[in-house]
């Protein structure tokens, strides 16, 4: 986190966005061709068994390392799937400057990053406020699905 950023934790998983919705929006905007490597991955279920938190370290193709967190509530059938309400977080610039504000408005941002850094062009990075995720979150969810830790 940069010196000109502050962060607030948003508890619980009361979100109006599903993980599948985030991935669909990402695919519409950017396609599905993302690279990167999952360096470390773990999952923990809350004590009351109403939410599960997936954390990973994702190494991007450019060599950057990004911690990713996905917190899922249970879907209508009591499972953790793409239909589950979610909250997400990543520390990459795309997430912080393009994704965090729309995610926050939908209740889907795990941490609220209030940034004071203006864009280089003076324009808003995501003027339509499209609710989506970054490639690191997309890559991690794809990894979890391939491994069988998450289902459609």
Wavefront OBJ file of the C-alpha trace (Angstrom):
o trace
v 0.000 0.000 0.000
v 1.329 3.422 -0.916
v 1.782 6.272 1.561
v -1.091 8.266 0.021
v -3.585 5.409 0.465
v -5.680 4.469 3.450
v -7.583 1.240 3.836
v -10.748 0.197 5.645
v -11.878 -3.403 6.217
v -15.406 -4.250 5.068
v -16.601 -7.145 7.229
v -18.983 -9.935 6.240
v -20.014 -11.083 2.788
v -23.192 -9.082 2.273
v -22.565 -8.297 -1.356
v -24.867 -7.666 -4.288
v -22.270 -9.145 -6.659
v -21.509 -12.778 -7.351
v -18.087 -14.079 -8.277
v -19.480 -15.324 -11.590
v -20.801 -11.830 -12.342
v -17.339 -10.344 -11.809
v -15.767 -12.924 -14.123
v -18.414 -12.400 -16.815
v -17.840 -8.641 -16.756
v -14.065 -9.182 -16.926
v -14.422 -11.462 -19.959
v -16.692 -8.950 -21.737
v -14.185 -6.153 -21.192
v -10.822 -7.873 -21.561
v -11.335 -11.411 -22.908
v -10.258 -14.517 -21.059
v -6.614 -14.766 -22.046
v -4.747 -14.039 -18.814
v -1.383 -15.330 -17.731
v 0.399 -15.551 -14.454
v 1.325 -18.154 -11.895
v -0.259 -18.982 -8.556
v 2.696 -19.070 -6.167
v 0.778 -19.886 -2.991
v -2.880 -20.680 -2.317
v -4.861 -21.474 0.804
v -8.467 -21.471 1.961
v -10.001 -21.068 5.406
v -13.627 -21.332 6.437
v -15.015 -18.943 9.046
v -15.762 -20.389 12.483
v -19.506 -20.112 11.914
v -19.097 -21.833 8.493
v -20.983 -19.100 6.633
v -18.037 -17.830 4.585
v -14.788 -19.099 3.107
v -11.717 -16.994 2.395
v -9.344 -17.928 -0.412
v -5.943 -16.216 -0.395
v -3.161 -16.460 -2.939
v 0.022 -14.896 -4.119
v -0.140 -14.386 -7.877
v 2.969 -13.696 -9.958
v 2.039 -11.777 -13.090
v 3.712 -12.291 -16.455
v 5.617 -9.040 -15.935
v 7.095 -10.431 -12.702
v 5.013 -8.457 -10.216
v 3.727 -10.286 -7.155
v 0.180 -9.577 -5.979
v -1.673 -10.885 -2.913
v -5.254 -11.779 -3.849
v -8.121 -12.386 -1.421
v -11.571 -13.725 -2.278
v -14.194 -14.079 0.446
v -17.283 -16.066 -0.506
v -20.602 -16.482 1.202
v -22.645 -19.590 0.491
v -24.940 -19.712 -2.527
v -28.654 -20.646 -2.340
v -27.724 -24.327 -2.069
v -25.266 -23.804 0.786
v -22.127 -24.237 -1.357
v -19.215 -22.001 -2.359
v -19.622 -21.496 -6.101
v -19.528 -18.814 -8.796
v -23.109 -17.982 -7.727
v -21.923 -17.088 -4.221
v -21.902 -13.482 -3.026
v -18.312 -12.314 -2.870
v -15.860 -9.707 -1.709
v -12.450 -9.451 -3.373
v -9.142 -7.633 -3.077
v -5.864 -7.254 -4.962
v -3.116 -4.666 -4.631
v -2.457 -4.141 -8.363
v -2.972 -0.734 -9.971
v -5.882 -1.950 -12.121
v -7.776 -3.073 -9.049
v -7.004 0.033 -6.986
v -7.665 2.648 -9.692
v -10.299 0.967 -11.898
v -12.094 -1.707 -9.900
v -12.209 -0.719 -6.230
v -14.761 2.107 -6.432
v -17.447 0.202 -8.398
v -16.826 -2.905 -6.270
v -17.209 -0.823 -3.108
v -20.534 0.577 -4.338
v -21.811 -2.992 -4.882
v -20.546 -4.136 -1.482
v -18.014 -6.455 -3.157
v -14.724 -4.838 -2.091
v -13.083 -6.607 0.835
v -10.982 -3.550 1.653
v -11.885 -0.024 0.715
v -8.819 1.679 -0.681
v -9.220 5.422 -0.656
v -6.620 6.733 -3.038
v -5.703 10.357 -3.504
v -3.424 9.787 -6.475
v -4.854 11.442 -9.614
v -4.710 9.646 -12.953
v -1.941 10.699 -15.349
v -4.480 11.895 -17.922
v -6.815 13.568 -15.431
v -9.628 11.246 -16.542
v -11.384 8.736 -14.360
v -9.923 5.257 -14.927
v -13.336 3.507 -15.096
v -15.850 6.222 -16.049
v -18.726 3.773 -16.571
v -18.104 2.234 -13.101
v -18.208 -1.292 -14.537
v -18.096 -3.806 -11.692
v -15.345 -6.262 -12.550
v -12.103 -7.679 -11.202
v -8.440 -7.582 -12.195
v -6.596 -10.304 -14.108
v -4.978 -11.603 -10.906
v -8.370 -12.343 -9.318
v -9.621 -13.828 -12.604
v -6.505 -16.008 -12.848
v -6.864 -17.210 -9.242
v -10.535 -18.169 -9.678
v -9.630 -20.059 -12.874
v -6.925 -21.893 -10.915
v -9.385 -22.803 -8.129
v -11.870 -24.137 -10.674
v -9.248 -26.222 -12.510
v -8.112 -27.650 -9.188
v -11.690 -28.485 -8.157
v -11.792 -26.138 -5.140
v -14.624 -24.091 -6.647
v -17.518 -25.054 -8.904
v -19.852 -23.293 -11.276
l 1 2 3 4 5 6 7 8 9 10 11 12 13 14 15 16 17 18 19 20 21 22 23 24 25 26 27 28 29 30 31 32 33 34 35 36 37 38 39 40 41 42 43 44 45 46 47 48 49 50 51 52 53 54 55 56 57 58 59 60 61 62 63 64 65 66 67 68 69 70 71 72 73 74 75 76 77 78 79 80 81 82 83 84 85 86 87 88 89 90 91 92 93 94 95 96 97 98 99 100 101 102 103 104 105 106 107 108 109 110 111 112 113 114 115 116 117 118 119 120 121 122 123 124 125 126 127 128 129 130 131 132 133 134 135 136 137 138 139 140 141 142 143 144 145 146 147 148 149 150 151 152
